[in-house]
Amino acid sequence: MTLGAGSRALAEPEDLPDIGSPATTTLTLDDEYQIGRMIVRGLRDQDQILEDPEVSEYIRSIGSKLSSQANEGQQRFNFFVVKDNTINAFALPGGFIGVNSGLLLDTKDESELAGVIAHEVAHVTQRHIARSLAAQSRSSLVSTAAMLAAILIGAAAGGGGDAAMAGVAAAQSLAIQQQISFTRANETEADRVGLGILARSGFDPKGMPEFFETMSAHAGGSEANIPEMLRTHPVTSTRIAETKERAAQLDVKPEPDSVSYALTRERLRVLATPAGQDPRSYYAAIIGNEPDATPAQIYGRALAMMMSGPAQAAKAVPIFERLRNADPTVVQYHTALGQAQLAAGKGDQSLATLSRARELFPRNIAVTVRYAEALMQLGDSKRAHEILLDLFNVVPPTPEQAKLTAQAANAAGDVADSYFYMSEYHLMSGDLLLAINQLQLALAVPKITDVQRARFEARLEEVQQALPKRVRRPTQTEDNRRRGS
C-alpha cells in the first residue's frame, strides 16, 4: 500500500511517535488524543455527529459518571451521539466514544446503555487500540508510526498538502470500527473492567449481559441481520454466560432509571426519523389514548408536533406546559416549552420561559444554549453573547457551542471576539492553522482594547508553539535567538 511509504517520506524522525518495542504501546496518550480528535472532526465535517444540547448533555452525563469510576486519572474522555440508526458504539484513540442513536433506542433500560458505554470506556483505559498496534511486527510498527505522524501533521496543518491527505485517508480508515480488530482477550478484559465500572457507578451490572443477549437475538441466524456492533464485538454464549456470572457476584443495589433516559430516547426517536417520514405517525396511538401514555411518550409526541410547523408547534405548547407544571425539576420540559413557543411565533413567552429556567438551573448548558438561540432569533444578540460567555467561562464549550458564541459575538458587532471564538472552535477541532488565521484576523480588527490584544497575542503564541516542527513558523523569540547565535 503506497500510503505507508508516502507518509514515511513526509515525516521527519522527530515527528514520529515513540514506537518502542513490541511489548510497549506505540502511542503516547497525547498522540492518541490528537488522532482521535481528527477523526471526530471528520465525522463532524460530514454532519455525522448529533449536535443537540439536550441529547449531548445526557450522553455526556452518563459517560462522565462512568469514566469517573474508571481508575484512570490521565485519560481524557469525550462522549458524543452519532446520527446512525444502526446498533453500534465505538471507542476511538484518545478517549473519544461514540454511541449511535440506534443503539440508545434499542436499549430497554439505562443500565443496558451504561453497560455498553462502560465496555467502551474499558477499551480506552486498557489502551487496547495502542496495544493492538504494539502487537504487530517491528517493520509494521515503523510504517504505522509514519502513518500516524502524517495524521498528526495533517491535523495541525488543517488537512492541506500530501501529508494531510494521507492523514485524512488514514483517519477515515481508523474511523471505521470494523478495522479496529480487538482480540478475544481484549473483549474479555473490557467486559471484566467495564462491569466493575458499571457497578461502582450505581448501575445494574446485569445490564451488560442483558444487552449482549439483545444483540444476539437481533442476529437471528441471518448474516444480514447482524448488528454492526456484533460484527466488531462478537458475542458468544460463553461470553454472555461469563458476564452474567461476574455480574451476579457484584453486590449492587442499582439506582432507578433517570427521567432523562426515557426523555432522551423519545427525543432521539423524533430527531432520528428518516427524511420524508413524519415522526407523528409513531405517536398516533398515543394521541388517541393519552391517559395510558407515559410522560416520556407525551413529551415525544409533543416534540414531533413542534417540529411539524408553527400551527402544530402552537398545539404542542399546552402539552409542554402541563408536563413542566407537573414536574418543574425536569430541564427538558422547560427547554422544549421555550422552543415550542418560539416556533409558534410567541417570542416574548419563549424568552420568559427560558429566562425563568435559567434562574432555576443556573449555567445549565441546554437551558443557556436554547435561551441564547431564542435571543439571537429575536434580535438580541448582545444579550445572547453575554449569557454564553457567563456559561463558557466556567464550563468548557463543545466546538459547536464555541461556534455559536462566535456567531452571537459577530451578530452583536463584537467582530474581534467573534474571530477569537472561531479560533477556539478550530483549535478544539484540531485545525491549528485555521485557529492561527482567526487569531491574526482578530488582532487586525481596528480599535481592539489592550486587554483583547494581550489575550489574542498570548493565545496566538500558545497555538504556534503547539504546531509540529515541520508546520509551524518560527516565533519572534526564536527568530531573535537564531540571529544572536
C-alpha positions in Angstrom: 0.0 0.0 0.0 1.5 3.4 -1.0 0.1 5.3 2.0 2.7 4.0 4.4 5.6 4.7 2.1 4.4 8.1 1.2 3.8 9.1 4.8 7.2 7.8 5.9 8.9 10.1 3.4 6.9 13.1 4.6 7.5 12.5 8.3 10.9 13.5 9.8 12.3 11.4 12.7 11.5 13.9 15.4 7.8 13.9 14.3 7.4 10.2 14.8 5.6 8.8 17.9 7.9 6.7 20.1 7.3 3.2 18.7 9.2 1.5 21.4 9.3 -2.3 21.3 6.6 -4.8 20.5 6.0 -5.2 24.2 5.2 -1.5 24.7 2.5 0.8 23.3 3.0 2.6 20.1 1.5 5.9 21.0 1.5 8.4 23.9 -1.8 9.5 25.3 -1.4 12.8 23.6 -0.7 11.1 20.3 -3.9 9.1 20.7 -5.9 12.3 21.6 -4.7 14.2 18.5 -5.6 11.3 16.2 -9.0 10.7 17.8 -9.7 14.4 17.6 -9.0 14.5 13.9 -11.3 11.5 13.3 -14.1 13.2 15.2 -13.5 16.4 13.2 -14.0 14.3 10.1 -17.3 13.0 11.4 -18.4 16.5 12.3 -17.5 17.8 8.9 -19.6 15.1 7.4 -22.5 16.0 9.7 -22.5 12.6 11.4 -22.4 14.0 15.0 -25.8 14.9 16.6 -25.4 18.5 17.9 -28.5 18.6 20.1 -27.8 20.2 23.6 -30.3 18.0 25.5 -29.2 14.7 23.9 -25.5 15.7 24.1 -25.7 16.6 27.7 -27.4 13.4 28.7 -24.8 11.2 27.0 -22.0 13.2 28.5 -23.5 12.9 31.9 -23.7 9.1 31.7 -20.2 8.9 30.2 -18.8 11.2 32.9 -20.5 9.2 35.7 -18.9 6.0 34.3 -15.4 7.4 33.4 -15.1 9.0 36.9 -15.1 5.4 38.2 -12.6 4.1 35.7 -9.5 4.5 38.0 -7.7 6.3 35.1 -6.7 9.8 36.1 -4.6 10.7 33.0 -7.1 9.7 30.3 -9.4 12.4 28.8 -12.9 11.3 27.7 -15.3 12.8 25.2 -18.8 11.3 24.5 -21.0 12.0 21.6 -24.0 10.7 19.7 -23.7 9.6 16.0 -26.6 10.1 13.6 -26.9 6.5 12.7 -29.9 4.2 13.4 -27.8 1.1 13.3 -26.9 -0.6 16.7 -23.3 0.3 17.4 -20.9 2.1 19.8 -17.2 2.6 19.4 -14.1 3.8 21.1 -11.5 5.9 19.1 -7.9 6.7 20.1 -7.7 9.4 22.8 -10.9 8.6 24.7 -13.5 9.6 22.1 -16.5 7.4 22.5 -19.4 7.4 20.0 -22.8 6.0 20.6 -25.2 5.5 17.6 -28.7 6.8 18.1 -29.9 3.4 17.0 -28.2 1.7 20.0 -29.7 4.0 22.5 -33.2 3.4 21.1 -32.6 -0.3 21.2 -31.8 -0.4 24.9 -34.5 -1.4 27.3 -33.2 0.5 30.4 -30.4 2.8 31.4 -28.2 0.0 32.8 -28.1 -1.6 29.3 -26.9 1.7 27.8 -24.4 2.2 30.6 -23.2 -1.3 30.1 -22.3 -0.6 26.5 -20.6 2.7 27.3 -18.7 1.1 30.3 -17.3 -1.6 27.9 -16.1 1.1 25.5 -14.6 3.1 28.4 -12.7 0.0 29.4 -11.3 -0.3 25.9 -9.9 3.2 26.3 -8.5 2.8 29.9 -6.8 -0.5 28.9 -5.4 1.2 25.7 -6.5 -1.7 23.5 -6.0 0.2 20.3 -2.4 1.2 21.1 -1.7 -2.3 22.4 -3.1 -3.9 19.2 -0.7 -1.8 17.2 2.2 -2.8 19.6 1.4 -6.4 19.0 2.3 -6.1 15.3 5.8 -6.8 13.9 8.6 -4.2 14.2 8.5 -3.5 10.4 4.8 -2.9 10.5 5.2 -0.6 13.5 7.6 1.6 11.5 5.1 2.2 8.7 2.3 2.6 11.2 4.2 5.2 13.2 4.9 7.1 9.9 1.2 7.0 9.0 0.2 8.2 12.5 2.8 11.0 12.3 1.2 12.1 9.0 -2.2 12.2 10.7 -0.8 14.4 13.4 0.9 16.7 10.9 -2.2 16.7 8.7 -4.4 17.6 11.7 -2.3 20.6 12.6 -2.0 21.7 9.0 -5.7 21.7 8.5 -5.8 18.9 6.0 -3.8 20.6 3.3 -0.9 19.0 1.2 0.1 15.4 0.6 0.8 14.7 4.3 -2.7 15.9 5.3 -4.3 13.9 2.5 -2.5 10.8 3.7 -3.5 11.6 7.2 -7.2 12.1 6.3 -7.2 8.8 4.4 -5.6 7.0 7.4 -8.0 8.7 9.8 -11.0 7.6 7.8 -9.8 4.0 7.8 -9.3 4.2 11.6 -12.8 5.6 12.0 -14.4 2.5 10.5 -14.9 0.5 13.6 -14.6 -2.9 11.9 -11.0 -2.0 11.1 -10.2 -2.0 14.8 -9.9 -5.7 15.5 -9.9 -6.3 19.2 -8.8 -9.8 20.3 -10.9 -12.1 22.4 -8.6 -11.3 25.3 -9.3 -7.6 24.8 -13.0 -8.1 24.7 -12.9 -10.3 27.9 -10.8 -7.7 29.7 -13.2 -4.9 28.6 -16.1 -6.9 29.9 -14.4 -7.5 33.2 -13.2 -3.9 33.7 -16.5 -2.5 32.4 -18.6 -4.5 34.8 -16.6 -3.0 37.7 -17.0 0.5 36.3 -20.8 -0.2 35.9 -21.2 -1.4 39.5 -19.2 1.4 41.1 -21.3 3.9 39.1 -24.5 2.6 40.6 -25.9 0.9 37.6 -27.1 -2.7 37.4 -24.1 -4.8 36.2 -26.6 -7.3 34.7 -27.4 -4.6 32.1 -24.2 -5.6 30.1 -25.0 -9.3 29.6 -28.7 -8.4 29.0 -27.8 -6.2 26.1 -25.4 -8.8 24.8 -28.4 -11.1 24.7 -30.5 -8.4 22.9 -27.7 -8.1 20.2 -27.5 -11.9 19.8 -31.3 -12.1 19.4 -31.1 -9.5 16.6 -28.8 -11.7 14.5 -31.5 -14.3 14.2 -29.2 -16.6 12.4 -29.0 -14.3 9.3 -25.8 -12.6 8.3 -27.9 -9.6 7.0 -29.5 -9.1 10.4 -26.3 -8.9 12.5 -25.9 -5.5 14.1 -22.6 -3.7 13.3 -21.7 -3.8 17.0 -22.0 -7.6 16.9 -19.5 -7.8 14.0 -16.9 -5.7 15.9 -17.7 -7.1 19.3 -18.5 -10.8 18.7 -20.9 -12.2 21.3 -20.9 -15.9 22.1 -23.0 -17.9 24.5 -19.8 -18.4 26.6 -19.2 -14.7 26.7 -22.8 -14.0 27.8 -22.6 -16.7 30.5 -19.3 -15.3 31.8 -20.5 -11.8 32.1 -23.7 -13.0 33.7 -21.7 -14.9 36.3 -19.4 -11.9 37.0 -22.4 -9.6 37.3 -24.1 -11.9 39.7 -21.1 -11.7 42.0 -21.2 -7.9 42.3 -23.3 -6.8 45.2 -25.0 -3.7 43.9 -28.4 -2.1 44.6 -28.9 -0.3 41.3 -30.4 3.1 41.1 -33.7 3.5 39.2 -33.6 4.8 35.6 -33.3 8.6 35.4 -36.1 10.6 33.9 -33.6 11.9 31.4 -33.0 8.4 30.0 -36.7 8.0 28.8 -36.9 11.6 27.6 -33.7 11.3 25.6 -34.9 8.1 23.9 -38.0 9.9 22.8 -36.1 13.0 21.7 -33.8 10.8 19.7 -36.7 8.9 18.2 -38.1 12.2 16.8 -34.7 13.6 15.7 -33.6 10.3 14.0 -36.8 10.0 11.9 -35.7 9.4 8.3 -36.2 12.2 5.8 -39.6 12.0 4.2 -41.2 10.3 7.2 -43.5 12.0 9.7 -42.4 11.4 13.3 -46.0 12.0 14.4 -47.0 8.7 12.9 -45.2 6.8 15.6 -47.3 8.5 18.2 -50.6 8.1 16.5 -51.8 5.5 19.0 -50.7 7.7 21.9 -52.6 10.7 20.6 -55.8 8.6 20.7 -55.1 7.1 24.1 -53.2 9.7 26.1 -54.3 8.6 29.6 -52.2 5.4 29.2 -49.1 7.2 27.8 -46.0 7.8 29.9 -44.7 11.3 30.4 -41.8 10.5 28.0 -44.2 9.4 25.3 -46.3 12.5 25.7 -43.0 14.6 25.5 -42.0 12.7 22.3 -45.4 13.3 20.7 -45.3 17.0 21.5 -41.7 17.2 20.1 -43.0 15.6 16.9 -45.8 18.2 16.7 -43.4 21.1 17.4 -41.2 20.1 14.5 -44.1 20.0 12.1 -44.6 23.7 11.6 -45.9 26.7 13.5 -49.6 25.6 13.7 -48.6 22.2 15.3 -46.0 23.9 17.5 -48.8 26.1 18.9 -50.7 22.9 19.8 -47.6 21.5 21.5 -47.2 24.4 23.8 -50.0 23.5 26.3 -48.7 19.9 26.3 -45.3 21.0 27.4 -46.8 23.4 29.9 -48.7 20.5 31.5 -45.5 18.4 31.7 -43.5 21.3 33.1 -46.1 22.2 35.7 -46.4 18.5 36.8 -42.7 18.2 37.3 -40.8 21.5 37.2 -37.5 19.8 38.2 -37.1 18.4 34.6 -34.9 20.6 32.5 -36.1 19.1 29.2 -39.7 20.3 29.8 -38.6 23.9 30.2 -36.3 23.9 27.1 -38.9 22.1 24.9 -41.6 24.6 26.0 -39.4 27.5 25.2 -38.6 26.0 21.8 -42.3 25.4 21.0 -43.3 28.9 22.0 -40.6 30.3 19.7 -41.6 28.0 16.8 -45.2 29.1 17.3 -44.3 32.8 17.0 -44.7 33.6 20.7 -41.2 35.1 21.2 -41.9 37.0 24.4 -43.4 33.9 26.1 -40.3 31.9 24.9 -37.9 34.3 26.5 -39.9 34.4 29.7 -39.9 30.6 29.9 -36.2 30.2 29.2 -35.2 33.1 31.4 -37.1 31.5 34.3 -35.5 28.2 33.5 -32.1 29.9 33.7 -32.9 31.1 37.2 -33.9 27.6 38.2 -31.0 25.8 36.6 -28.0 28.3 36.6 -25.4 27.6 34.0 -27.2 24.6 32.7 -25.8 24.1 29.1 -29.1 23.1 27.4 -31.1 26.0 29.0 -28.4 28.6 28.2 -28.0 27.4 24.6 -31.7 27.4 24.0 -32.1 30.9 25.6 -29.2 32.2 23.5 -30.7 30.8 20.3 -34.1 32.5 21.1 -32.4 35.8 21.9 -30.5 35.7 18.6 -33.6 34.8 16.6 -35.4 37.7 18.2 -32.6 40.2 17.6 -30.9 40.5 21.0 -27.5 39.0 20.0 -25.7 41.2 22.6 -27.6 39.6 25.5 -27.1 36.1 23.9 -23.3 36.8 23.7 -23.3 37.8 27.4 -25.1 34.7 28.7 -23.0 32.4 26.6 -19.8 33.9 28.0 -21.2 33.6 31.5 -21.6 29.9 30.9 -18.5 29.0 28.9 -16.1 31.0 31.1 -17.0 28.3 33.7 -18.0 25.3 31.7 -15.7 24.3 28.7 -17.8 24.5 25.5 -18.0 21.9 22.7 -16.8 23.0 19.3 -20.3 23.7 18.1 -21.0 25.8 21.3 -17.8 27.8 20.6 -19.1 28.4 17.1 -22.5 29.6 18.5 -20.7 32.0 20.8 -18.7 33.4 17.8 -22.0 33.8 15.8 -23.5 35.7 18.7 -20.5 37.9 19.1 -20.5 38.7 15.3 -24.2 39.5 15.3 -23.7 41.8 18.3 -20.9 43.7 16.4 -18.1 42.2 18.5 -16.0 41.3 15.4 -12.7 40.7 17.2 -14.2 38.4 19.8 -16.1 36.6 17.0 -12.7 35.8 15.4 -11.3 34.7 18.7 -14.2 32.2 19.4 -13.9 30.8 15.9 -10.2 30.2 16.6 -11.3 28.3 19.7 -13.7 26.3 17.5 -10.9 25.3 15.1 -8.5 24.7 18.0 -10.9 22.2 19.6 -11.4 20.6 16.2 -7.6 20.1 15.9 -7.1 22.6 13.0 -4.3 24.7 14.3 -3.6 26.7 11.2 -7.2 27.9 10.9 -7.1 28.8 14.6 -4.0 30.9 13.9 -5.6 32.5 10.9 -8.6 33.5 13.0 -6.4 34.9 15.8 -4.5 37.0 13.3 -7.8 38.4 11.9 -8.8 39.3 15.5 -5.6 41.2 16.0 -6.1 43.1 12.7 -9.5 44.4 13.8 -9.2 48.2 14.4 -9.6 49.7 17.9 -9.4 46.4 19.9 -8.7 47.0 23.6 -5.4 46.4 25.3 -6.9 43.5 27.2 -8.1 41.9 23.9 -4.8 42.4 22.2 -2.9 40.8 25.1 -5.3 37.9 25.2 -5.2 37.3 21.4 -1.4 37.5 21.3 -0.9 35.1 24.2 -3.3 32.6 22.6 -1.6 33.0 19.2 1.9 32.3 20.8 0.5 29.3 22.5 -1.1 27.8 19.4 2.0 28.5 17.3 4.2 26.6 19.8 1.8 23.6 19.6 2.4 23.2 15.8 4.6 20.3 14.7 8.1 21.5 13.8 7.5 20.8 10.1 4.5 23.1 10.0 5.0 26.0 12.4 6.8 29.2 11.6 9.4 30.4 14.0 8.1 32.8 16.6 9.6 36.3 17.1 11.5 35.0 20.2 13.0 32.1 18.2 13.9 34.4 15.3 15.8 36.7 17.7 17.6 33.7 19.3 18.8 32.4 15.9 20.0 35.8 14.8 22.0 36.2 18.0 23.6 32.8 17.7 
